[in-house]
């Protein structure tokens, strides 16, 4: 089964209930994306109706191939307005055009043409300064970040502005440009309007700030805070909730501030809330429910993903009882929009009221399939089992098993995948197209999480401080347990596959167990972790099992490190460009290697750039003795 089929399956990025509470049918707006790597991911938008009576999705509109629009798309908290860049200088257009539409009427109500450099430079579409946001409805404005023009680049003190903030006022129909030195010279990661529309809350340099436009100084309201996953003011404008990602040194996950703030205060009244062993996974754009008394979000521990509600009065946390693992996408008063998804199913969209979800069974909810995600002629790509497994030591894993009908009576190979580290954990709702393709190719896959998650975005130094030896032992111990408990698996053909940080763990496993695994494959390894004192340190000598390494072009990693890997007795080292149109073929070769490391097809391929480098090095070594003899 081709990986393209899995990459093309759409998942929901954001969802929003558009129609007011109680309307039937209810209108929903979705932004969806394919499962391609982030630099190749395609996004599209859908609008449709959900009906209790018909129990199906009735599509109204659909848009494709407007990535600049999707990356700038923003919606007001009351779902009355949406905005986006309909034209973008950053995407090759002649000017920047911001279009504001009515969500209910599906029509443009305002078009802001930003032509020329008299206000500022081009609107920013790249992180970290890609920010678009509506202020509250009582004083409607919207903000966006733009590059400074020549006059704005430097402050009076000689500092360089990284951006300026454009603010459009619906009442005056004018745009104001904010160039405050205390704000625009920083890197701003997250930004949020204050309820009075006179300032912003923002995160910068590891701290959380409050700033009123026009004032000389900013107010630090919380020091040493990691970049929030989300921030939101309550609809009654009395509380600010800040949701934090996992960090091993931080014990709390939510910070709850009381609003309004007092200017020049030394401390700002707040509560910190811990979720125990759980950590924030994702947060809806609108998380407030029960008349501003509850906030709703998704949390994770190991392979488990749960949906929690925090009462802001008592700080008590309760859990929703969904019929299957789910991600909450949006909250409108007492209604929630959520998606059920796993690696062996397509997306399904549900709407339910909070009371029935907390107290009753699934029969009181109603669902609608997203017809764009389902491909009936390709239903076989989901024909496998997904099992969660818990191991002694407090860590867990997920096992993808081929169906019982596949090759009955025969042993199946097992691919062991130490977690790559780009999320806290591999969860029951995680979808990894490459692993699904391996199962479709007839292999079973075991993904193993670590005892302590690796924080998202962890730097190289943090990864080097990990107890990789213990992680490698845990993974190998998990493999032996799974082989004992699942007799369909072939204990004589177990292979390793590592991506990013997982490649380092794979290399450590090989050191400890050089004769247990049949072969090993790396995809985009963090090569700096493999190098020590100028050598590839994790490979045993001699390296007796076949090694296949796929990595992006050596400019991504550094030529010296790539040449080290080429010379590390690897059987196949291939490079590919970040936007390689033949990515599908690259993955085919990887899977073919895992199923048959001695494949004649692989051996017969022309030399890759990395292989050519290795051959040149060998030729140079052979020429040296001849030169010495001639000189003598």
C-alpha positions in Angstrom: 0.0 0.0 0.0 1.5 3.4 -1.0 2.3 6.0 1.6 0.7 8.5 -0.6 -2.7 7.2 0.4 -1.9 7.8 4.1 -0.4 11.2 3.4 -3.5 12.3 1.6 -5.8 11.5 4.5 -7.0 14.8 6.0 -7.0 15.6 9.7 -8.7 18.6 11.3 -6.4 21.4 12.4 -9.1 23.7 13.8 -12.9 23.5 14.0 -15.5 26.1 15.0 -19.2 26.0 15.7 -20.5 29.0 13.7 -24.3 29.0 14.3 -25.6 30.3 17.6 -26.4 27.8 20.4 -29.6 25.8 19.8 -29.8 26.2 16.0 -30.7 23.2 13.9 -28.9 22.2 11.7 -25.7 23.6 13.1 -23.1 25.2 10.9 -19.4 24.2 11.4 -16.2 25.6 9.9 -13.1 23.5 9.5 -9.5 24.0 8.5 -8.0 20.6 7.5 -4.5 19.5 6.4 -2.9 16.4 4.8 -0.4 14.2 6.7 2.6 15.3 4.6 5.7 16.6 6.2 5.2 20.2 7.4 7.0 21.8 4.5 4.8 19.9 2.0 1.5 19.9 3.9 -1.6 21.0 2.0 -4.4 22.7 3.7 -8.1 23.3 2.8 -11.2 24.7 4.3 -14.7 23.3 4.6 -18.0 24.8 5.7 -21.0 22.5 6.3 -24.1 21.6 8.3 -24.5 19.0 11.0 -28.0 17.7 11.6 -29.3 15.5 14.4 -32.1 14.1 12.2 -30.1 13.3 9.1 -26.8 12.4 11.0 -24.7 13.4 8.1 -22.4 16.2 6.9 -24.0 18.5 4.4 -21.1 20.4 2.7 -21.7 24.1 1.8 -18.3 25.3 0.6 -14.7 23.9 0.1 -11.5 25.7 -0.7 -8.1 24.3 -1.7 -4.6 25.5 -2.7 -4.5 28.8 -0.8 -1.9 28.1 1.8 -1.2 31.8 2.5 -4.9 32.1 3.4 -4.9 29.1 5.7 -1.8 30.2 7.5 -3.3 33.7 8.2 -6.9 32.6 8.9 -8.4 33.9 12.2 -11.9 34.0 13.7 -13.5 36.2 16.3 -14.4 34.6 19.6 -18.1 35.1 18.9 -17.7 33.4 15.5 -19.3 36.5 13.8 -16.2 37.4 11.7 -13.3 35.7 10.1 -10.3 37.2 8.4 -7.4 36.2 6.2 -4.8 37.4 3.7 -6.5 37.1 0.3 -3.2 38.4 -1.3 0.2 38.3 0.2 3.5 39.9 -0.9 5.3 37.0 1.0 3.6 34.6 -1.4 4.5 36.5 -4.5 1.5 38.8 -4.9 2.0 42.5 -5.7 0.3 43.7 -2.4 -1.1 42.6 0.9 -4.9 42.4 1.1 -6.7 41.5 4.3 -10.3 40.4 3.8 -12.8 40.3 6.6 -16.0 38.2 6.1 -19.2 37.5 7.9 -19.2 33.9 9.1 -22.9 33.5 8.9 -23.6 35.3 5.6 -20.5 34.0 3.8 -19.7 37.4 2.3 -17.0 40.0 2.5 -17.8 43.0 4.6 -14.4 44.8 4.5 -11.2 44.6 2.4 -8.1 46.3 3.7 -5.5 46.9 0.9 -2.0 47.5 2.2 -0.3 48.8 -1.0 3.1 50.4 -0.7 5.4 51.1 2.2 3.9 54.2 3.8 2.3 52.3 6.7 4.8 49.5 7.1 6.5 46.7 5.1 5.0 43.4 4.0 2.6 41.5 6.4 4.5 38.7 8.2 3.4 35.1 7.3 6.3 33.2 8.9 6.7 32.2 12.6 7.5 33.5 15.2 5.8 36.8 14.2 2.8 35.4 12.3 0.0 36.8 14.4 -3.6 37.8 13.5 -6.3 38.4 16.1 -9.7 40.1 16.6 -10.3 42.1 19.7 -13.6 41.6 21.7 -16.9 42.6 20.1 -17.6 45.6 22.3 -14.8 47.5 20.6 -14.0 45.6 17.5 -10.5 45.8 16.1 -8.0 43.4 14.6 -4.2 43.3 14.7 -1.5 41.8 12.5 2.3 41.9 12.5 4.3 43.4 9.6 7.9 44.0 8.7 9.0 47.6 9.5 9.6 49.9 6.5 13.0 51.8 6.2 11.9 54.6 8.6 10.7 52.1 11.2 13.6 49.7 11.2 15.6 51.4 14.0 14.4 53.0 17.2 15.6 56.3 18.6 18.0 54.4 20.9 19.4 52.5 17.9 17.7 49.2 18.5 16.4 47.2 15.6 12.6 46.6 15.4 11.8 43.0 14.5 8.2 44.0 13.5 5.5 46.6 13.9 1.9 45.9 14.8 -0.9 47.1 12.5 -4.3 47.7 14.2 -7.5 48.3 12.2 -10.4 49.9 14.0 -13.8 49.0 12.6 -15.4 52.2 14.1 -13.0 54.7 12.7 -12.1 52.6 9.7 -8.5 53.6 10.1 -5.2 51.6 10.6 -2.8 52.5 13.4 0.8 51.3 13.4 2.3 50.4 16.8 6.0 50.9 17.0 6.5 50.8 20.7 10.2 50.1 21.4 9.4 48.1 24.5 7.5 45.6 22.4 8.7 45.6 18.8 12.3 44.9 19.5 11.5 41.5 21.1 10.6 38.1 19.7 6.9 37.6 20.5 5.8 34.0 20.5 2.1 34.3 21.5 -0.1 37.4 21.6 -3.7 38.0 22.9 -5.9 41.1 23.1 -6.9 42.4 26.5 -10.7 42.6 27.0 -10.7 46.4 26.9 -9.0 46.4 23.4 -6.3 48.8 24.7 -3.4 46.4 25.0 -2.0 42.9 24.7 -0.8 39.9 26.7 2.3 38.4 25.1 5.1 35.9 25.7 8.7 36.8 25.1 12.1 35.7 26.3 10.7 33.2 28.7 8.4 35.6 30.5 4.7 36.6 30.2 4.0 40.4 29.8 1.1 42.8 29.7 1.4 46.0 27.7 -1.0 48.9 27.1 -0.4 50.6 23.8 1.3 54.0 24.0 2.9 53.4 27.4 6.7 53.4 27.7 7.1 50.2 29.7 5.8 46.7 29.7 4.6 44.8 32.8 6.0 41.4 33.6 3.2 39.4 35.0 4.9 35.9 35.2 8.6 35.2 35.1 10.3 32.0 33.8 7.3 30.7 31.9 7.7 28.4 28.8 5.9 29.4 25.6 2.2 28.8 26.2 0.2 26.3 24.1 -2.7 28.8 24.3 -4.1 31.8 26.2 -7.8 32.9 26.6 -9.8 35.4 28.5 -13.1 34.2 30.0 -16.3 35.6 28.3 -17.1 37.5 31.4 -13.7 39.2 31.2 -12.7 38.3 34.8 -10.1 35.6 34.2 -7.2 34.8 32.0 -6.2 31.2 31.5 -2.7 30.3 30.3 -2.0 26.7 29.2 1.6 25.5 29.4 3.4 22.6 27.6 5.2 19.8 29.4 8.5 20.7 31.0 10.2 18.3 33.5 11.1 21.1 35.9 7.6 22.6 36.0 4.9 20.9 38.1 1.9 22.9 37.0 0.1 23.1 33.6 -2.4 25.9 33.9 -2.0 29.5 35.3 -5.2 31.3 36.1 -5.0 35.1 36.4 -7.7 37.5 37.8 -8.5 40.4 35.5 -8.3 43.4 35.4 -4.7 43.9 36.3 -3.3 46.7 38.3 -0.7 48.8 36.5 2.8 48.8 38.0 1.9 46.0 40.4 4.7 43.9 41.9 2.7 40.7 41.7 -0.4 39.8 39.7 -3.1 37.7 41.4 -3.1 34.1 40.0 -3.5 30.4 40.7 -1.3 27.6 39.4 -3.0 24.3 38.7 -1.3 20.9 38.4 -2.8 18.0 36.5 -0.7 15.3 38.3 0.8 12.9 35.8 -1.1 14.4 32.9 0.2 17.2 30.7 -1.6 19.6 28.3 -1.8 18.1 24.8 -3.9 20.7 23.0 -6.4 23.5 23.8 -9.5 24.7 21.8 -9.4 28.3 20.6 -12.5 28.8 22.7 -12.0 26.7 25.9 -14.6 28.4 28.2 -17.9 26.7 29.2 -20.6 26.9 31.9 -20.9 30.7 31.9 -17.1 31.3 32.3 -16.9 28.8 35.2 -15.1 26.0 33.4 -12.2 25.6 30.9 -12.0 22.5 28.7 -8.8 21.1 27.1 -7.1 17.8 26.0 -4.4 16.2 28.2 -1.9 13.3 27.8 -0.1 10.7 29.9 2.0 8.1 28.0 -0.3 6.6 25.3 -3.5 7.9 26.9 -5.3 11.0 25.8 -8.1 12.4 28.0 -10.5 15.4 27.9 -10.6 17.5 31.0 -12.7 20.2 32.5 -11.3 22.6 35.2 -13.8 24.4 37.4 -12.2 27.9 37.9 -14.0 28.5 41.2 -13.0 25.3 43.0 -10.0 24.3 40.8 -11.4 20.8 40.7 -10.6 18.8 37.5 -13.2 16.4 36.0 -13.0 14.1 33.0 -15.3 13.6 30.1 -16.6 10.1 29.2 -16.4 9.8 25.4 -17.2 6.5 23.8 -13.7 6.5 22.1 -10.5 8.6 22.2 -11.3 12.1 21.1 -9.9 15.6 20.6 -12.1 18.6 21.6 -11.9 21.2 18.9 -14.3 23.9 20.0 -16.6 25.0 22.9 -19.6 27.2 22.6 -21.4 27.8 25.8 -22.5 24.2 26.8 -21.9 22.6 23.4 -18.6 20.9 22.3 -17.3 20.0 18.9 -14.9 17.0 19.0 -13.1 14.7 16.6 -12.6 11.0 17.1 -9.5 9.7 15.2 -6.9 7.0 15.4 -4.2 5.5 13.2 -6.7 2.8 11.9 -9.7 5.1 11.2 -10.6 8.2 9.4 -11.9 11.3 11.2 -15.4 11.6 12.5 -16.9 14.8 13.8 -19.3 15.0 16.7 -21.3 17.6 18.5 -22.7 17.1 22.0 -23.9 19.1 25.0 -21.6 18.9 28.0 -24.2 17.5 30.4 -25.0 14.5 28.3 -21.3 13.8 27.7 -20.5 13.9 31.4 -23.5 11.8 32.6 -24.8 9.6 29.8 -23.8 7.1 27.1 -22.8 7.8 23.5 -26.4 7.3 22.3 -27.2 10.9 23.3 -24.6 12.4 21.1 -24.7 12.6 17.3 -22.1 12.3 14.7 -21.3 13.1 11.1 -18.6 11.6 8.9 -16.3 14.0 7.2 -16.8 12.8 3.6 -13.5 14.5 2.4 -11.5 12.3 4.8 -13.2 9.0 4.0 -12.0 7.2 0.8 -14.3 4.2 0.4 -12.2 2.6 -2.3 -9.2 2.7 0.1 -10.8 1.4 3.3 -8.2 -1.4 3.4 -5.5 1.1 4.5 -7.2 1.1 7.9 -7.4 -2.7 8.2 -5.2 -3.3 11.2 -5.4 -3.2 15.0 -4.1 -0.5 17.4 -3.3 -1.8 20.9 -1.9 0.1 23.9 0.6 -1.8 26.1 1.9 -0.9 29.5 5.3 -2.0 30.8 6.8 -2.3 34.2 8.7 0.9 35.0 5.9 3.3 34.2 6.2 3.5 30.4 4.0 2.3 27.6 3.8 1.6 23.9 1.5 1.2 21.0 1.4 -1.9 18.8 0.1 -1.9 15.3 -0.9 -5.4 14.4 -1.8 -6.8 11.0 -5.3 -8.3 10.9 -5.9 -12.0 11.7 -6.8 -12.6 8.1 -3.4 -11.5 6.9 -1.1 -14.5 6.3 -2.8 -16.8 8.8 -0.4 -19.3 10.3 2.7 -17.4 9.4 5.0 -15.4 11.6 5.1 -11.6 11.0 8.2 -9.3 11.2 8.2 -6.7 14.0 9.5 -3.1 13.5 10.6 -1.5 16.8 10.3 2.3 16.9 11.7 4.2 19.9 9.7 7.5 20.1 11.2 10.2 17.9 10.5 13.0 20.4 8.5 15.5 18.4 5.5 15.2 20.7 5.5 14.3 24.4 4.4 10.7 23.6 3.0 8.5 20.9 -0.7 8.4 21.9 -3.8 6.4 20.9 -4.9 9.3 18.7 -1.5 9.9 17.1 -1.4 9.3 13.3 2.0 8.6 11.6 1.6 7.8 7.9 4.9 6.1 7.6 4.2 3.6 10.3 0.7 2.9 8.9 2.3 2.2 5.6 4.6 -0.4 7.2 1.6 -2.2 8.6 0.0 -2.2 5.2 3.2 -3.7 3.8 2.8 -6.7 6.1 4.9 -5.7 9.1 3.8 -5.1 12.7 5.0 -2.0 14.4 5.8 -1.3 18.1 6.3 2.3 19.2 7.8 2.7 22.7 7.5 5.8 24.8 10.0 6.7 27.4 9.5 6.9 31.2 9.8 10.7 31.1 8.6 12.5 27.9 10.9 14.6 25.9 9.5 18.2 25.8 8.4 19.4 22.4 11.1 21.6 20.9 13.8 20.3 23.2 17.3 21.5 22.2 20.3 19.4 21.5 21.8 19.9 25.0 18.7 18.7 26.7 18.6 15.5 24.5 22.3 14.8 25.3 21.4 14.9 29.0 18.8 12.1 28.6 19.4 8.7 30.2 19.6 7.1 26.8 21.1 3.9 28.3 18.0 3.3 30.4 15.7 4.2 27.5 17.5 1.7 25.3 17.1 -1.0 28.0 13.4 -0.2 28.4 12.8 -0.5 24.7 14.5 -3.8 24.4 12.7 -5.1 27.5 9.4 -4.0 25.9 10.3 -5.9 22.7 10.8 -9.1 24.6 7.5 -8.7 26.5 5.6 -8.1 23.3 7.2 -11.1 21.6 6.1 -13.3 24.5 2.6 -12.0 24.5 2.0 -12.1 20.7 3.0 -15.5 19.2 2.2 -14.2 15.7 5.3 -12.1 15.8 8.6 -13.6 14.4 11.1 -13.5 17.2 13.8 -14.2 14.6 13.1 -11.2 12.5 12.9 -8.0 14.6 14.2 -4.7 13.1 14.9 -1.2 14.5 13.7 2.0 13.0 14.7 5.4 14.5 13.6 8.9 13.5 15.4 12.0 15.0 16.1 11.3 18.7 14.9 7.7 18.2 17.9 7.0 16.0 20.2 7.7 19.0 18.2 5.3 21.1 18.4 2.7 18.3 22.2 3.1 18.1 22.4 2.6 21.9 20.3 -0.6 21.7 22.6 -2.0 19.0 25.6 -1.5 21.3 23.8 -3.5 24.1 22.2 -6.2 21.9 24.3 -6.5 18.7 23.0 -9.9 17.7 19.2 -9.5 18.5 18.0 -7.3 15.6 18.1 -8.2 11.9 18.8 -4.7 10.6 18.4 -1.0 11.5 17.1 2.1 9.6 17.4 5.8 10.4 15.3 8.6 9.0 16.6 12.1 9.6 18.7 11.2 12.6 20.0 14.0 14.8 23.6 13.3 13.8 25.1 15.5 16.5 23.9 13.0 19.0 25.7 10.2 17.2 29.1 12.0 17.0 31.6 12.0 19.9 35.2 13.1 19.5 34.9 13.2 15.8 33.6 9.7 15.5 30.2 8.0 15.2 30.1 6.8 18.8 27.0 4.6 19.0 28.0 2.0 16.5 29.7 -1.1 17.7 32.8 -2.4 15.9 32.5 -4.4 13.8 29.1 -3.3 12.7 27.5 -6.6 11.7 23.9 -5.9 10.8 22.7 -3.9 7.7 22.2 -0.2 8.2 20.1 2.1 6.0 20.1 5.8 6.6 17.8 8.4 4.9 18.5 12.0 5.6 17.8 15.4 4.1 20.5 17.1 2.1 23.8 17.4 4.0 23.5 21.2 4.2 20.7 20.5 6.8 23.1 18.7 9.1 26.6 19.8 8.1 28.9 18.2 5.5 31.4 16.9 8.1 28.8 15.0 10.1 27.3 13.5 7.0 30.7 12.3 5.8 31.2 10.6 9.2 27.9 8.7 8.8 28.9 7.7 5.3 32.1 6.2 6.6 30.4 4.4 9.5 30.0 1.1 7.6 26.4 1.9 6.6 25.1 -0.3 3.8 23.0 2.5 2.3 23.1 6.2 3.0 20.7 8.3 0.9 20.1 12.0 0.9 17.0 13.8 -0.3 15.9 17.4 -0.7 13.3 18.8 1.8 10.8 19.2 -1.0 11.8 16.0 -3.0 8.8 15.1 -5.3 10.0 11.5 -5.2 9.5 11.2 -1.4 7.1 8.3 -2.1 9.9 6.3 -3.8 12.3 7.1 -1.0 9.9 5.6 1.6 9.4 2.6 -0.7 13.1 1.9 -0.6 13.2 2.3 3.2 10.3 -0.2 3.7 11.9 -2.6 1.2 15.1 -2.5 3.2 13.3 -3.3 6.4 11.5 -6.3 4.9 14.6 -7.5 3.0 18.0 -5.9 3.8 19.7 -7.9 1.1 17.3 -6.7 -1.6 18.8 -6.9 -5.1 16.8 -3.9 -6.1 18.5 -1.8 -3.5 21.9 -3.1 -4.4 21.4 -2.4 -8.1 20.5 1.3 -7.6 22.9 3.9 -8.8 25.2 5.4 -6.2 23.6 8.2 -4.1 25.4 11.5 -3.4 26.5 10.0 0.0 27.7 6.8 -1.6 29.6 8.8 -4.2 31.4 10.6 -1.4 32.3 7.4 0.2 33.7 6.0 -3.0 35.8 9.1 -3.6 37.2 8.7 -0.1 38.1 5.1 -0.8 39.8 6.0 -4.1 41.8 8.8 -2.4 43.1 6.3 0.2 44.1 3.8 -2.5 46.1 6.5 -4.3 48.1 7.6 -1.3 50.5 4.6 -1.2 51.2 4.9 -4.9 52.2 8.6 -4.6 54.5 7.6 -1.7 56.2 4.9 -3.7 56.8 7.3 -6.6 58.3 9.8 -4.3 60.7 7.2 -2.9 
